[in-house]
Amino acid sequence: MARADDDVEVVEGVELKHLDAELFDGAGATKRDLVEHVRALAGPLVAELHGRPLTVTRVRPGQRPFVQKNLPASAPDWVRTADVWAEASQRTVRYPLAEDARTLVWLAGQRAVELHPTVLSGEGRVTHLVLDLDPPPGAPFSAVVAAARLVERALGDAGLAAAVKTSGAKGLHVVVPVRDVAVDDAAAATRALAARAERLGPEVATTAFLLADRGGRVFVDPTRAGGGSLACCYSPRVRPGVPVSFPVPWDALDDVVPGDVTVHNAARLAAAAAPDSGDPWRDALPAAQVLPEVLVSEGQEIPVPRVAAMHEGKRRARARRDQG
C-alpha cells in the first residue's frame, strides 16, 4: 500500500482514508482488514460478481448499517454500472458492477461490507437456483445442517447436484447451477425443491413464509429467484468479528462452526482448501445442469410465498377484527 500523505494510502490506484479505524462498532476488525480481504480474494470475488448488479450493505461509525443499491453520484467514473428498471418503485436503479480489484477496493473504502449480487445474469436469466436455509432464533447449527441434508436428498431425487456455503451469519446457502433458465421457471422449480425437502423432514424444515407459522423449524427459503440477491461467497457480513460466507464440502458440514471464517483468515483458508485455484467455491460448484421440467410444473402449482403470506396476513387481520 503506497502512502499519499499521513492519512491517505493508495491501494490498487484508489485513495483510501482512516484504514486503521474500526470498521463498525464491535467489529473486531478495521477498514484495512476489509480492504486486505477483498484484495486478497479479488479473483474469486470478481468471478462471483462479474456481470451481476450489486447491492451492498454499508456501515458508518455510530450509525446503523444501511443497504445501498444506487451507485452514488460521487463514485469514480471507472466503476462500471448496470441500469435496471425496478418495477416496485417504478424507477431505474443504477447498480455498480464489481468486475475488478480496483472496484472492490473502492467499495471497501466506502465501508461496503456485504456484497449481494443478483442471482440473475447480465441478460436477465437465472444461472443458479438458491435455497437459503434460515434457522429459528436460538437453534443450534446442527438444525441447519439437518435441513441441508433434506435439501441434498431432494436435489438427488430430482437428478440435480449443488454446492453449499455458509451464509456468513447463522444459515447455509445451497446453490444449484442451471443452464440459462427463465425467471418464472427458476422460481417455480425452487419452490418445488423446498416443498420436497419439507416433505422429507417436516419436523426439521418448513416452507412457511410467516415466522409465526414455522414452529421452531428451519425455513427453507425459495424466494431468491428473479430479482433477489444473495450474499456471495467470500462476502463479509456486518456482525461481530466480521464473519465471511465460505464454501463447505457436503461431507464436512457437521464440522462447521459459524463465525470461524472471518476477514482475518478467509483468504488463507481459501488458499489452503484449493491450493491450485485459490477458489474452493468455484471448484465445488457442479457444471450447469438442465432443469427438470417436472420441477417447474410441480412448482407452478405452489403459491408464490410472499403473495400467499400477504393474503393470509390480510385474512388473519380480518378475522381478528371480526372477533373484536
N, C-alpha and C positions, 0 to 999 in steps of 0.2 A: 504494500500500500504506500503510494507516494504521498508526501505531505505538502500541501499548498501553503498553509500557514499554521499558526498554533492550534486552531480548532477545526481546520478543514483538511480532509485527506482525500486523495483521488484514487478511486478503485474502478478498474475497467473503464477509465475515462469519465467517471461520474464523481462530482464533488460531493462529499458527504460531511455532515457535521455531527457533533455530540455522539461519537461512536461508542464511548465508554459509559454513556448514561444507561441506566436500567431500562430495558425495553418497555416494560409496563409495571405497574405496582405489583410486587410479589412474583415477578417473572423468574428471578434467579438466573437471569441472562441479560446481556447487554445488546444494544443495537449492533455492535461489532459482531457478536456471536451470530446474529441473524444474517448479517451480510456475509460472513465467512461460510455459513451453512449453505446459502443459495449459490455462492460462488463455487464451493467445492462440489456441489451436486448440480451444477448448471446443465451438464449434458443430459442426465436423466430427467431433470425438470423440464427442459425445453422439449424433450421427446414427448412428455406428458401433455404439455401446454400448447404445442405448435398448432396454429390454426383455430384455436378454440377461444371464443370470447371469455374473458376472465373477470370474475368478481373477486374482490379482496376484502378481507377484514383488517381494518387498520386500528392502531392504538395511539393514544396521545397521553402524556403524563397527566395524571389526575382526572382523566375522563374515561367514560365507558367506551368499550370497543364499538366501532361502527362499520357497517357494510357499505362498500362503495362499488358501484357499477360504472358510472360515467367517469371517464378519464378527465381529471382536472384540466382546465384551460392552460394552467401553468406548466403542464408536462412538457418535456423536451419534444421537439418536432420529429425526432428519430424514433420515438415509441410508435410502433405500428398499432393500428386500431381496426375495429370492425363495427360497422353501424348495423344495429339490429332493431327492428321495429318491435316495441313492447305493446302487445295487444291490451294488457290490463291497464296500463297508464296512458295508452294512445300517444306514444311518443317514440322517437328514435333514441336509442341508448348507444353512446359511443364507448364501446368496451376497449380496454387495452388488450393487446396480444403480446404475450411474453415469449419471444422467439429467439432470444439471445441472452448471453450472460449479462450484458450491459443493462438490458431492461430489468432483469431480475434484481440486479444490484440497485438500480434506481428505485424499484418498488420497495426493496428492503430499507433503503434510505428514507422512504416515506412511512416507515413503520407498517408496511403492509405485511402482516404476519401470516395470515391464512390465504391460501391460493385455491380458489374454487372455479375451475373451468367448467363450461357447459359440457354435457355429455354428447352434444351434437358436434358433427364435423363442421368445417367451414362451409360445406354445401348444404347444411341443414338436415343431414341424415344421421341416424343413430349408428354408432360403431361399437357401442358397448351397452349391454344390459347391466343394471346395477341393482343389487339388493342390499339395502342398508339395514343392518341389524342393531336395533336400539334397545338396550336393556332398561328395565324399570329402575327407579331410584333404589339404591341400596342393594341391588342384586349383585352376586359375585360374578366375576368374569366367566366362570365356568358355565353360567347360564347362557351367555352369548355364544360360547363355543358349542354348546349343545344345539342351539338354534342353527349355527353354521353347519353342523353335521346333517341336520334335516335338509337344509338347502342343498348341500352337496349331494345327498341322496336324490332329491327331486330333480336336480340337474342331470345326474347319471341316468335316471329313469327316462329322461327326455332325450338322451344321447348328446348332452352338452357337457363341456368342461369349463372350468373357471379358475381364476386365481383369487386369493384372499389377502387382505391387508388390514392392519389396524386402522381405525378412523383417526387415531391420534387423541381421541377422547376416551369414551368408555365402550365403544362398539366395534363392529367389524364391517367392512365393505366386501361383498362378493361381486366380482366383476367378470362378465361373460362377453368376450369379443365376438361380434357377429358381423356378417357381411352386409354392410350398407342397407340398413333396414329403415322403412318409413316410420315416422314418429308414432303414429297411432298403432301400428303393428307391434312396435317395440313395447309400448305401454301395455298393450293387451297381453303380450307374452310374459312380461314381468309380473303382472297381476296373477296370471295363471301359475307361474312358478312359486310365487309367495303363497298362494292358496294351497298348492300341492304340499309345500313344506309344512304349512299349518296342519293339514290333514294327517301328515305323518307323525306329528307330535303335538296335538292340541293342548297338552298340559304344559308345554315348553314355549311354543311360538303362537303368535296371533297376528292377524292382518287387520285388527280393529284400529281404525284411524283415531277414534276418540279415546283419549287417555283413560277416561273413566271406565271404558269397556275392556281394558287389557288385562285386568285381573292379575297383575304381577308377572305377566309373561313378557317375553322378548318380542318387540314389534318388528315384524319383517316388512320393511317399508318398500313398496314397489313404485314410489312416486317420482323417481329420479329421471324418468324418460322425458322426452320433449325438451323444453327449455330449462329443465332443472340443472343444478350444478352439484358438484361433489368436491370435497377437499381432496386434492390429488395426492398421489403417492409422493412422499417426501415433503409434503406441506407441513409446516409447523402449525400449532394450534395455540390460541390465546388461553392458556391455562398455566398454573404454577409449574415451573420447570421447563416450560415450552416444549411439550412432547411433540413428536413427529409421526405422521401417518407412515406406516412402514410395512413392507411385504412380509408375509409369514408362510412358510411351506405348510400345506394341509396337515402333514404328519407332525408338525411342531406346535399346533395350536394350543395344546394342553400346557405348554411351557411358557406361554406368553404372560408377561406381567405388564399391564397397561402403564404407560408413563416411563418405561425403562429406556425407550429410544427418544432422545431429545436433540435439540440443535447442537449440543455439546459432543454427541457421539454418533449421530446418524451417518455422516459421511464415512467415518471409519468402519462402522458396521456394514454399510453397503459394499465397501471395497472388500471386506473380509468375506461377505456372503457370495460375492460374484467377482473374484479377482481378475477375470478376463475382461468382463464388460463394465464392471463398476455399477451395474444396474440390475439388481436381483429382481426387481418388479418386471422389467422387460423380459428377463429370462423366464419368469414364472408364467407370464400370460400365454395361454394357448393361441394357436392361429385362429383367425376369424372363421366363424362357423355359419353354416346355413341355418336359419331359424326354422324349426319345425312348424309347419302350417297348423298342426293340431293345437299347439300352444296359443297361436294367435286366435284361432276360432274359440278355444276354451276361454281365453281372457276376454273376448268380446262379450261374453255372457256375464262377466263380473262387473258390477258398477264401478265407476271411477271413484276411488276412496274419498277424495276431497268433496266431490259432489254429493256422494251418499251421506257423508258426515254432515254436510251443510243441511240437507233435507231432514236428517234425523235430529239435528240440533233444533231446527225450527219446530219439528213435531213435538219434541220434548218440552220446548218452551210453551207451545200452545196447551199441552196437557197440564203444565204447572199453572198456567193462567186459568184454565177451566176449573182446576181443583181449588184455586184460591177464590 
